[in-house]
Amino acid sequence: MTEPREIRVIEQKKLLVSVRKAAQILDVSERVVYDLCYSDELESVKIGPKKWIRRITCESLNLYVEKAVRESRIGHEPEKPHR
């Protein structure tokens, strides 16, 4: 069996993206992105002089999508008939 290919939603030209950009990439609201950060499903950092600017790591976006794809495949496996 071949290894599933790696899914990349963002090429690693950037290390961080804004919450707004992460929301656009995932096609969700900014509130969902914040919730994913608070639940540690997305990795984020606070930057700036007062640490009030939140940025999402591109690697965590890629990992989140890969995980979501794997979980959706598991959830959609055909049921085996009961014998």
Contacts in CASP RR format, 6 or more apart in sequence:
PFRMAT RR
TARGET T0000
AUTHOR 0000-0000-0000
METHOD contacts of the structure
MODEL  1
MTEPREIRVIEQKKLLVSVRKAAQILDVSERVVYDLCYSDELESVKIGPK
KWIRRITCESLNLYVEKAVRESRIGHEPEKPHR
4 70 0 8 1.000
6 66 0 8 1.000
7 62 0 8 1.000
7 65 0 8 1.000
7 66 0 8 1.000
7 69 0 8 1.000
8 62 0 8 1.000
9 25 0 8 1.000
9 26 0 8 1.000
9 61 0 8 1.000
9 62 0 8 1.000
9 65 0 8 1.000
10 17 0 8 1.000
10 25 0 8 1.000
10 58 0 8 1.000
10 61 0 8 1.000
10 62 0 8 1.000
12 58 0 8 1.000
12 59 0 8 1.000
14 58 0 8 1.000
15 57 0 8 1.000
15 58 0 8 1.000
16 45 0 8 1.000
16 47 0 8 1.000
16 55 0 8 1.000
16 56 0 8 1.000
16 57 0 8 1.000
16 58 0 8 1.000
17 25 0 8 1.000
17 55 0 8 1.000
17 56 0 8 1.000
17 58 0 8 1.000
17 61 0 8 1.000
18 55 0 8 1.000
18 56 0 8 1.000
19 30 0 8 1.000
19 33 0 8 1.000
19 34 0 8 1.000
19 37 0 8 1.000
19 54 0 8 1.000
19 55 0 8 1.000
19 56 0 8 1.000
20 30 0 8 1.000
21 56 0 8 1.000
22 33 0 8 1.000
22 42 0 8 1.000
22 56 0 8 1.000
22 61 0 8 1.000
23 29 0 8 1.000
23 30 0 8 1.000
23 32 0 8 1.000
23 33 0 8 1.000
25 61 0 8 1.000
26 32 0 8 1.000
26 33 0 8 1.000
26 61 0 8 1.000
26 64 0 8 1.000
26 65 0 8 1.000
33 42 0 8 1.000
33 56 0 8 1.000
34 54 0 8 1.000
36 42 0 8 1.000
36 64 0 8 1.000
37 43 0 8 1.000
37 44 0 8 1.000
37 54 0 8 1.000
37 56 0 8 1.000
41 64 0 8 1.000
42 56 0 8 1.000
42 57 0 8 1.000
42 60 0 8 1.000
42 61 0 8 1.000
42 64 0 8 1.000
43 56 0 8 1.000
43 57 0 8 1.000
43 59 0 8 1.000
43 60 0 8 1.000
44 54 0 8 1.000
44 55 0 8 1.000
44 56 0 8 1.000
44 57 0 8 1.000
44 60 0 8 1.000
45 54 0 8 1.000
45 55 0 8 1.000
45 57 0 8 1.000
46 52 0 8 1.000
46 53 0 8 1.000
46 54 0 8 1.000
46 55 0 8 1.000
47 53 0 8 1.000
47 55 0 8 1.000
END
